[in-house]
Amino acid sequence: MSFLLHATPLFVFNFHSLFFLNFLFSFMIKMMPNDAQLKTALSSFSMVYDLSLTFP
């Protein structure tokens, strides 16, 4: 969890990478084989990532 907060400042000033990462997460979740546990982990990770960006 804390490594997310450490990684956030790297992307705060580069909004293109933000949108790209967000797209990448959703794309990975869509294209993955139907592994529910992995999908849940990825979607929760991207949700936490979005929250850490919204509230720096």
Backbone as JSON Lines, residues from 0, in Angstrom:
{"i":0,"aa":"M","n":[0.83,-1.2,0.0],"ca":[0.0,0.0,0.0],"c":[0.87,1.25,0.0]}
{"i":1,"aa":"S","n":[1.92,1.25,0.8],"ca":[2.75,2.45,0.91],"c":[3.55,2.7,-0.36]}
{"i":2,"aa":"F","n":[3.89,1.63,-1.1],"ca":[4.68,1.84,-2.31],"c":[3.85,2.58,-3.36]}
{"i":3,"aa":"L","n":[2.52,2.46,-3.29],"ca":[1.65,3.25,-4.19],"c":[1.83,4.73,-3.92]}
{"i":4,"aa":"L","n":[1.85,5.09,-2.64],"ca":[1.96,6.5,-2.29],"c":[3.33,7.03,-2.68]}
{"i":5,"aa":"H","n":[4.35,6.16,-2.62],"ca":[5.68,6.61,-3.02],"c":[5.76,6.77,-4.54]}
{"i":6,"aa":"A","n":[5.02,5.95,-5.27],"ca":[5.09,6.01,-6.73],"c":[4.24,7.14,-7.3]}
{"i":7,"aa":"T","n":[3.29,7.64,-6.49],"ca":[2.35,8.64,-7.02],"c":[3.04,9.91,-7.51]}
{"i":8,"aa":"P","n":[3.99,10.51,-6.79],"ca":[4.58,11.78,-7.25],"c":[5.27,11.67,-8.61]}
{"i":9,"aa":"L","n":[5.69,10.46,-8.99],"ca":[6.35,10.29,-10.27],"c":[5.4,10.6,-11.42]}
{"i":10,"aa":"F","n":[4.09,10.37,-11.2],"ca":[3.14,10.48,-12.3],"c":[2.23,11.7,-12.17]}
{"i":11,"aa":"V","n":[2.34,12.44,-11.06],"ca":[1.4,13.53,-10.83],"c":[1.5,14.59,-11.92]}
{"i":12,"aa":"F","n":[2.71,14.85,-12.39],"ca":[2.9,15.92,-13.35],"c":[2.85,15.43,-14.79]}
{"i":13,"aa":"N","n":[2.54,14.16,-14.98],"ca":[2.49,13.62,-16.33],"c":[1.13,12.97,-16.54]}
{"i":14,"aa":"F","n":[0.16,13.79,-16.96],"ca":[-1.21,13.3,-17.03],"c":[-1.38,12.28,-18.15]}
{"i":15,"aa":"H","n":[-0.54,12.36,-19.17],"ca":[-0.64,11.36,-20.24],"c":[-0.34,9.98,-19.7]}
{"i":16,"aa":"S","n":[0.66,9.87,-18.84],"ca":[0.97,8.56,-18.28],"c":[-0.13,8.1,-17.33]}
{"i":17,"aa":"L","n":[-0.79,9.05,-16.67],"ca":[-1.92,8.68,-15.81],"c":[-3.02,8.02,-16.62]}
{"i":18,"aa":"F","n":[-3.43,8.68,-17.7],"ca":[-4.5,8.12,-18.51],"c":[-4.06,6.81,-19.14]}
{"i":19,"aa":"F","n":[-2.79,6.74,-19.53],"ca":[-2.3,5.5,-20.13],"c":[-2.32,4.36,-19.12]}
{"i":20,"aa":"L","n":[-1.88,4.64,-17.89],"ca":[-1.89,3.6,-16.88],"c":[-3.3,3.14,-16.57]}
{"i":21,"aa":"N","n":[-4.22,4.1,-16.47],"ca":[-5.6,3.75,-16.2],"c":[-6.16,2.87,-17.32]}
{"i":22,"aa":"F","n":[-5.87,3.25,-18.57],"ca":[-6.31,2.46,-19.71],"c":[-5.67,1.08,-19.69]}
{"i":23,"aa":"L","n":[-4.4,1.03,-19.3],"ca":[-3.69,-0.24,-19.27],"c":[-4.31,-1.19,-18.25]}
{"i":24,"aa":"F","n":[-4.66,-0.64,-17.07],"ca":[-5.28,-1.47,-16.04],"c":[-6.6,-2.04,-16.53]}
{"i":25,"aa":"S","n":[-7.44,-1.19,-17.1],"ca":[-8.75,-1.67,-17.54],"c":[-8.59,-2.66,-18.7]}
{"i":26,"aa":"F","n":[-7.62,-2.39,-19.57],"ca":[-7.39,-3.3,-20.69],"c":[-6.92,-4.66,-20.19]}
{"i":27,"aa":"M","n":[-6.0,-4.67,-19.22],"ca":[-5.51,-5.93,-18.66],"c":[-6.65,-6.69,-18.0]}
{"i":28,"aa":"I","n":[-7.52,-5.97,-17.28],"ca":[-8.63,-6.64,-16.61],"c":[-9.57,-7.25,-17.63]}
{"i":29,"aa":"K","n":[-9.79,-6.54,-18.75],"ca":[-10.7,-7.06,-19.77],"c":[-10.09,-8.25,-20.5]}
{"i":30,"aa":"M","n":[-8.81,-8.19,-20.84],"ca":[-8.21,-9.19,-21.7],"c":[-7.73,-10.43,-20.95]}
{"i":31,"aa":"M","n":[-7.76,-10.37,-19.63],"ca":[-7.23,-11.51,-18.88],"c":[-8.14,-12.72,-18.97]}
{"i":32,"aa":"P","n":[-7.57,-13.91,-18.87],"ca":[-8.4,-15.1,-18.71],"c":[-9.22,-14.98,-17.43]}
{"i":33,"aa":"N","n":[-10.24,-15.79,-17.33],"ca":[-11.25,-15.56,-16.31],"c":[-10.77,-16.02,-14.94]}
{"i":34,"aa":"D","n":[-9.71,-15.41,-14.46],"ca":[-9.19,-15.69,-13.13],"c":[-9.75,-14.63,-12.18]}
{"i":35,"aa":"A","n":[-10.76,-15.02,-11.43],"ca":[-11.5,-14.04,-10.63],"c":[-10.61,-13.39,-9.58]}
{"i":36,"aa":"Q","n":[-9.74,-14.17,-8.96],"ca":[-8.9,-13.62,-7.9],"c":[-7.94,-12.57,-8.45]}
{"i":37,"aa":"L","n":[-7.34,-12.87,-9.59],"ca":[-6.4,-11.94,-10.2],"c":[-7.11,-10.69,-10.67]}
{"i":38,"aa":"K","n":[-8.3,-10.87,-11.26],"ca":[-9.07,-9.71,-11.7],"c":[-9.44,-8.82,-10.53]}
{"i":39,"aa":"T","n":[-9.85,-9.42,-9.44],"ca":[-10.23,-8.63,-8.27],"c":[-9.03,-7.87,-7.74]}
{"i":40,"aa":"A","n":[-7.87,-8.53,-7.7],"ca":[-6.66,-7.86,-7.21],"c":[-6.29,-6.68,-8.11]}
{"i":41,"aa":"L","n":[-6.37,-6.88,-9.43],"ca":[-6.01,-5.8,-10.34],"c":[-6.98,-4.64,-10.26]}
{"i":42,"aa":"S","n":[-8.28,-4.95,-10.2],"ca":[-9.25,-3.86,-10.16],"c":[-9.15,-3.09,-8.86]}
{"i":43,"aa":"S","n":[-8.9,-3.78,-7.74],"ca":[-8.74,-3.08,-6.48],"c":[-7.45,-2.26,-6.49]}
{"i":44,"aa":"F","n":[-6.41,-2.77,-7.14],"ca":[-5.17,-2.01,-7.24],"c":[-5.38,-0.73,-8.04]}
{"i":45,"aa":"S","n":[-6.08,-0.83,-9.16],"ca":[-6.31,0.36,-9.97],"c":[-7.23,1.33,-9.25]}
{"i":46,"aa":"M","n":[-8.19,0.8,-8.46],"ca":[-9.06,1.68,-7.7],"c":[-8.27,2.43,-6.65]}
{"i":47,"aa":"V","n":[-7.39,1.73,-5.94],"ca":[-6.55,2.38,-4.93],"c":[-5.63,3.4,-5.59]}
{"i":48,"aa":"Y","n":[-5.13,3.04,-6.78],"ca":[-4.25,3.96,-7.5],"c":[-5.0,5.23,-7.89]}
{"i":49,"aa":"D","n":[-6.23,5.07,-8.38],"ca":[-7.05,6.24,-8.72],"c":[-7.3,7.1,-7.49]}
{"i":50,"aa":"L","n":[-7.6,6.45,-6.36],"ca":[-7.88,7.21,-5.14],"c":[-6.63,7.96,-4.67]}
{"i":51,"aa":"S","n":[-5.48,7.31,-4.77],"ca":[-4.25,7.98,-4.32],"c":[-3.9,9.15,-5.24]}
{"i":52,"aa":"L","n":[-4.38,9.12,-6.48],"ca":[-4.18,10.26,-7.37],"c":[-5.18,11.37,-7.09]}
{"i":53,"aa":"T","n":[-6.42,10.97,-6.76],"ca":[-7.45,11.97,-6.52],"c":[-7.17,12.73,-5.23]}
{"i":54,"aa":"F","n":[-6.71,12.02,-4.21],"ca":[-6.41,12.65,-2.93],"c":[-4.92,12.48,-2.63]}
{"i":55,"aa":"P","n":[-4.08,13.35,-3.18],"ca":[-2.63,13.19,-2.99],"c":[-2.2,13.5,-1.55]}
